[in-house]
Amino acid sequence: MNKYLNIVDIPPVDGCDIITTIDVGMQDIAEKALVDELKEINATVGVAILMEVQTGDIKAIVNMTKCNDGIYREIRNNAISDMMEPGSTFKTASILVALDDGVITPETVVETGNGVYMMHGRYMKDHNWHRGGYGTINTTKSLMVSSNIGVSRLIDDHYHDNPEKFVRGLHRVGIATPLDLDIPGAGKPNIRIPNKDLSNWSRTALAWMSIGYETQIPPINTLAFYNAIANNGVMVKPRFVKSIVKDGQVVEDIAPEILNPAIASPKAISEIQTILEKSRQRRTGKESRIQAIPCIRENRYCTGFTRESRVHEWHTPLFGKFLWIFSFRSA
């Protein structure tokens, strides 16, 4: 039993420091704003992300889940991992595809009737159907009021006989672009491409896909898409780390990465920016453009957010130095 162990003592080696893009002040404000809103609408899960438009720097990222004791805590990284139908935020991508293809303009007229429309054997409804619907409107108003019928009819009228062209267009404008974040658990957009024989497609698939169903998009991918619109069509990769430093010396610089220099034509980008700005002004009643943190302090949470939390709803105010996305899932 009198044996000796041959132990080699290796001294520890100092590691490197990671310089992240997170701004602690913005992170604190984002967390408080998100938790306050989650409590107000009694949501079970909430996400808030703040992204710098030109660089893609993530300045704040908050994920809150309501626990059994009623307290909201960080449980998982929903912002990058949640694979859910994006709902109405997807309508912007649908309209951008059609604008970019030149099959519609912001003034294209669409009939929504009394808010209930038979779409290939299935009823499509607008949220105000019980009040008589929106009647005859155009592309711009369809997106401003988030009309299910308006958006789905515009897309179905022009792509029903060639749904693959529409879906390829969604991939082209970046809503389906994998971000390759190198973060464990990160999801990838799932947007089904129809087979040539349409064996994986139904008559109603196009209409419902155009308004955010039959797809799965992580929140951060939705943010990257809207950020590209705010960035005049340039899609940048969300950046979490600026550099790696050791002993005060930069070992590696992580430069901003452009994923797509132009998700759509300049004309289409300008048109969708104008539509979204009109939509924001309608919801907030404010003419001033978003100015990130000062706006949060003045208006509680940047601009007014949606109170609709039926399944999953995102709100993305545009065109300041920073872009917010808020995401909720109701109880």
C-alpha positions as CSV (number, residue, x, y, z in Angstrom):
1,M,0.0,0.0,0.0
2,N,3.0,2.3,0.4
3,K,2.9,3.7,-3.1
4,Y,3.5,7.1,-4.4
5,L,1.5,8.9,-7.0
6,N,3.4,10.6,-9.8
7,I,1.6,14.0,-9.9
8,V,2.6,16.7,-12.3
9,D,1.7,20.1,-11.0
10,I,0.9,22.4,-13.9
11,P,0.4,26.0,-12.9
12,P,-2.8,27.7,-14.1
13,V,-2.6,29.9,-17.2
14,D,-4.5,33.1,-17.3
15,G,-7.3,33.1,-19.8
16,C,-8.7,35.8,-22.1
17,D,-11.2,38.5,-21.5
18,I,-14.3,38.7,-23.7
19,I,-15.4,42.3,-24.6
20,T,-19.1,42.0,-25.2
21,T,-21.5,44.4,-27.0
22,I,-23.9,44.5,-24.0
23,D,-24.5,48.0,-22.5
24,V,-25.2,47.4,-18.8
25,G,-27.4,50.5,-18.5
26,M,-29.5,49.6,-21.5
27,Q,-29.7,46.0,-20.2
28,D,-31.1,47.2,-16.9
29,I,-33.7,49.4,-18.6
30,A,-34.7,46.7,-21.0
31,E,-35.2,44.2,-18.1
32,K,-37.3,46.5,-16.1
33,A,-39.4,47.6,-19.1
34,L,-40.0,44.0,-20.1
35,V,-40.9,42.7,-16.6
36,D,-43.3,45.6,-16.0
37,E,-45.1,44.9,-19.2
38,L,-45.2,41.1,-18.6
39,K,-46.8,41.7,-15.2
40,E,-49.4,44.1,-16.8
41,I,-50.6,41.6,-19.4
42,N,-49.9,38.5,-17.3
43,A,-47.7,36.9,-20.0
44,T,-45.8,33.7,-19.4
45,V,-42.7,34.4,-21.5
46,G,-41.2,37.7,-22.7
47,V,-38.2,38.7,-24.8
48,A,-36.6,42.1,-25.4
49,I,-33.7,42.7,-27.7
50,L,-31.9,46.0,-28.5
51,M,-29.7,46.0,-31.6
52,E,-27.6,48.8,-33.0
53,V,-28.7,49.2,-36.6
54,Q,-25.5,49.7,-38.5
55,T,-23.2,47.3,-36.6
56,G,-25.6,44.7,-35.4
57,D,-24.3,45.1,-31.9
58,I,-26.7,43.6,-29.3
59,K,-26.9,46.2,-26.6
60,A,-29.4,44.4,-24.5
61,I,-31.1,41.0,-24.5
62,V,-33.6,39.9,-21.9
63,N,-35.5,36.6,-21.6
64,M,-38.1,36.3,-18.8
65,T,-40.2,33.3,-17.9
66,K,-43.0,33.4,-15.2
67,C,-42.1,30.7,-12.6
68,N,-44.6,28.8,-10.4
69,D,-44.2,31.4,-7.6
70,G,-45.2,34.2,-10.0
71,I,-41.7,35.7,-10.2
72,Y,-40.2,36.4,-13.6
73,R,-36.7,34.9,-14.1
74,E,-34.1,34.2,-16.8
75,I,-34.7,30.5,-17.5
76,R,-33.6,30.0,-21.1
77,N,-32.5,32.1,-24.1
78,N,-35.9,32.4,-25.8
79,A,-34.6,35.2,-28.0
80,I,-32.5,32.9,-30.0
81,S,-34.1,29.5,-29.5
82,D,-37.9,29.9,-29.6
83,M,-39.3,28.5,-32.8
84,M,-42.8,29.9,-33.1
85,E,-45.1,31.2,-35.7
86,P,-44.2,34.9,-35.9
87,G,-47.8,36.2,-36.6
88,S,-48.4,39.7,-37.9
89,T,-44.7,40.8,-37.9
90,F,-44.3,38.4,-40.9
91,K,-46.6,40.5,-43.0
92,T,-43.9,43.0,-43.6
93,A,-41.7,40.3,-45.2
94,S,-44.7,39.3,-47.4
95,I,-45.4,42.8,-48.6
96,L,-41.6,43.5,-49.2
97,V,-41.4,40.4,-51.5
98,A,-44.3,41.6,-53.6
99,L,-43.0,45.2,-53.7
100,D,-39.6,43.9,-54.7
101,D,-41.1,41.7,-57.4
102,G,-43.0,44.7,-58.7
103,V,-46.4,42.9,-58.6
104,I,-47.9,45.5,-56.2
105,T,-47.2,49.1,-55.2
106,P,-48.0,50.9,-52.0
107,E,-51.2,52.1,-53.7
108,T,-52.5,48.8,-55.0
109,V,-56.1,48.4,-54.0
110,V,-57.5,45.4,-52.3
111,E,-61.0,44.5,-51.2
112,T,-61.3,43.2,-47.6
113,G,-65.1,43.5,-47.5
114,N,-66.8,43.2,-44.1
115,G,-63.8,41.6,-42.4
116,V,-64.6,38.0,-43.3
117,Y,-63.4,36.5,-46.6
118,M,-63.7,33.0,-47.9
119,M,-60.1,32.0,-48.9
120,H,-60.1,28.7,-50.8
121,G,-62.7,27.1,-48.6
122,R,-61.6,28.6,-45.3
123,Y,-62.6,31.8,-43.7
124,M,-60.0,34.5,-43.2
125,K,-60.9,37.2,-40.7
126,D,-59.7,40.6,-39.7
127,H,-59.5,41.5,-36.1
128,N,-62.3,44.1,-36.6
129,W,-64.7,41.8,-38.5
130,H,-67.4,42.2,-35.8
131,R,-67.3,46.0,-36.5
132,G,-67.7,45.6,-40.3
133,G,-64.1,45.3,-41.5
134,Y,-62.0,47.7,-43.4
135,G,-63.7,47.6,-46.8
136,T,-61.6,48.8,-49.8
137,I,-58.1,49.7,-48.8
138,N,-54.6,49.7,-50.3
139,T,-51.3,48.0,-49.7
140,T,-50.1,50.7,-47.3
141,K,-53.2,50.6,-45.1
142,S,-53.3,46.8,-45.2
143,L,-50.0,46.8,-43.4
144,M,-50.8,49.8,-41.2
145,V,-53.9,48.2,-39.8
146,S,-52.4,44.7,-40.0
147,S,-55.3,43.4,-42.2
148,N,-55.1,39.6,-42.5
149,I,-57.4,39.7,-45.5
150,G,-55.6,42.6,-47.2
151,V,-52.1,41.1,-47.0
152,S,-53.2,37.5,-47.8
153,R,-55.3,38.6,-50.8
154,L,-52.4,40.7,-52.2
155,I,-50.1,37.7,-51.9
156,D,-52.6,35.1,-53.0
157,D,-53.7,37.1,-56.0
158,H,-50.2,37.3,-57.4
159,Y,-48.5,34.1,-56.3
160,H,-51.2,31.4,-55.9
161,D,-50.2,29.8,-59.2
162,N,-46.5,30.0,-58.3
163,P,-46.1,29.8,-54.5
164,E,-42.5,28.7,-54.9
165,K,-41.7,32.2,-56.3
166,F,-43.1,33.8,-53.2
167,V,-41.3,31.5,-50.8
168,R,-38.0,32.0,-52.7
169,G,-38.7,35.7,-52.3
170,L,-38.9,35.3,-48.5
171,H,-35.5,33.7,-48.5
172,R,-34.2,36.5,-50.7
173,V,-35.3,39.3,-48.4
174,G,-33.6,37.7,-45.4
175,I,-36.4,36.6,-43.1
176,A,-35.2,33.0,-43.6
177,T,-31.5,33.7,-43.4
178,P,-29.7,31.5,-40.9
179,L,-27.7,33.7,-38.6
180,D,-25.1,31.1,-37.5
181,L,-24.7,32.6,-34.1
182,D,-22.4,29.9,-32.7
183,I,-24.6,29.9,-29.5
184,P,-25.8,26.6,-28.2
185,G,-29.5,26.1,-28.8
186,A,-29.9,28.8,-31.5
187,G,-32.8,28.1,-33.8
188,K,-32.9,28.4,-37.6
189,P,-35.9,29.8,-39.5
190,N,-38.2,27.1,-40.9
191,I,-40.1,28.3,-44.0
192,R,-41.4,25.4,-46.1
193,I,-40.6,25.5,-49.8
194,P,-43.4,23.9,-52.0
195,N,-42.4,20.9,-54.0
196,K,-42.8,21.1,-57.8
197,D,-45.8,18.8,-57.6
198,L,-47.2,20.8,-54.6
199,S,-47.5,17.5,-52.6
200,N,-46.4,19.3,-49.4
201,W,-48.7,22.3,-50.1
202,S,-52.4,23.0,-49.6
203,R,-54.6,25.6,-51.3
204,T,-54.7,27.7,-48.2
205,A,-51.0,27.4,-47.3
206,L,-49.9,30.5,-49.2
207,A,-52.6,32.8,-47.7
208,W,-51.9,31.7,-44.2
209,M,-48.1,31.7,-44.6
210,S,-48.3,35.3,-45.8
211,I,-49.7,36.5,-42.5
212,G,-47.2,34.6,-40.3
213,Y,-48.5,31.1,-40.0
214,E,-47.0,27.8,-41.2
215,T,-43.5,29.2,-40.4
216,Q,-41.2,29.1,-37.5
217,I,-38.9,32.1,-36.9
218,P,-36.7,32.8,-33.8
219,P,-37.2,36.3,-32.4
220,I,-33.7,37.4,-33.1
221,N,-34.1,36.5,-36.8
222,T,-37.2,38.7,-37.0
223,L,-35.1,41.5,-35.4
224,A,-32.3,41.0,-38.0
225,F,-34.8,41.2,-40.8
226,Y,-36.4,44.5,-39.5
227,N,-32.9,45.8,-38.7
228,A,-32.0,45.3,-42.4
229,I,-35.0,47.5,-43.4
230,A,-33.9,50.2,-40.9
231,N,-30.3,49.8,-42.3
232,N,-31.5,50.7,-45.9
233,G,-31.5,47.1,-47.0
234,V,-28.1,46.0,-45.5
235,M,-28.5,42.9,-43.3
236,V,-25.9,42.6,-40.6
237,K,-25.3,39.6,-38.3
238,P,-26.2,40.2,-34.7
239,R,-22.9,40.7,-32.8
240,F,-22.5,39.8,-29.1
241,V,-18.7,40.0,-28.9
242,K,-16.5,42.9,-30.0
243,S,-13.1,41.5,-29.2
244,I,-11.0,39.0,-27.2
245,V,-8.3,40.5,-25.0
246,K,-5.4,39.0,-23.0
247,D,-3.1,40.9,-20.7
248,G,-4.4,44.2,-22.1
249,Q,-3.6,43.2,-25.7
250,V,-6.3,42.5,-28.3
251,V,-6.0,38.9,-29.4
252,E,-8.9,39.0,-31.9
253,D,-11.2,41.7,-33.2
254,I,-14.7,40.6,-34.1
255,A,-15.7,42.9,-36.9
256,P,-19.4,43.6,-37.9
257,E,-20.4,41.1,-40.5
258,I,-22.7,41.9,-43.4
259,L,-24.9,38.9,-44.3
260,N,-26.5,40.5,-47.3
261,P,-25.7,43.9,-48.8
262,A,-29.1,44.3,-50.3
263,I,-32.1,42.3,-49.2
264,A,-34.3,44.1,-51.8
265,S,-34.1,46.9,-54.3
266,P,-33.6,50.5,-53.0
267,K,-37.1,51.3,-54.3
268,A,-38.7,48.5,-52.4
269,I,-36.8,49.3,-49.3
270,S,-37.8,52.9,-49.4
271,E,-41.5,51.9,-49.9
272,I,-41.5,49.5,-47.0
273,Q,-39.8,52.0,-44.8
274,T,-42.4,54.6,-45.6
275,I,-45.2,52.2,-44.9
276,L,-43.7,51.1,-41.5
277,E,-43.1,54.7,-40.5
278,K,-46.7,55.5,-41.2
279,S,-47.7,52.5,-39.2
280,R,-45.6,53.5,-36.2
281,Q,-47.0,57.1,-36.3
282,R,-50.5,55.7,-36.4
283,R,-49.8,53.5,-33.3
284,T,-48.0,56.1,-31.3
285,G,-49.4,59.4,-32.5
286,K,-45.8,60.7,-32.5
287,E,-44.0,62.2,-35.5
288,S,-40.5,62.0,-33.9
289,R,-38.2,59.2,-34.9
290,I,-37.1,56.6,-32.4
291,Q,-34.1,57.7,-30.4
292,A,-33.5,54.6,-28.3
293,I,-32.9,55.0,-24.6
294,P,-34.2,58.6,-24.3
295,C,-37.4,57.5,-25.9
296,I,-37.7,54.6,-23.5
297,R,-37.3,56.9,-20.5
298,E,-39.9,59.4,-21.8
299,N,-42.5,56.9,-23.1
300,R,-41.9,54.0,-20.7
301,Y,-40.9,51.4,-23.3
302,C,-39.6,53.1,-26.4
303,T,-42.9,53.5,-28.2
304,G,-46.3,52.1,-27.3
305,F,-46.3,48.4,-27.6
306,T,-49.1,46.1,-28.8
307,R,-51.5,44.8,-26.2
308,E,-52.3,41.8,-28.4
309,S,-50.8,38.7,-26.8
310,R,-53.0,36.0,-28.2
311,V,-50.1,33.6,-28.9
312,H,-46.9,35.5,-29.8
313,E,-46.7,39.1,-30.8
314,W,-43.7,41.2,-31.7
315,H,-43.4,45.0,-32.0
316,T,-40.5,46.6,-33.7
317,P,-40.3,50.4,-33.8
318,L,-38.0,51.6,-36.6
319,F,-35.4,54.0,-37.8
320,G,-33.4,55.3,-34.9
321,K,-29.8,54.4,-34.1
322,F,-31.2,51.3,-32.3
323,L,-33.9,48.8,-33.1
324,W,-36.1,47.2,-30.4
325,I,-38.0,44.0,-30.6
326,F,-40.4,43.0,-27.9
327,S,-41.9,39.5,-27.8
328,F,-44.6,38.1,-25.5
329,R,-46.5,34.8,-25.1
330,S,-49.7,35.1,-23.1
331,A,-50.8,32.9,-20.2
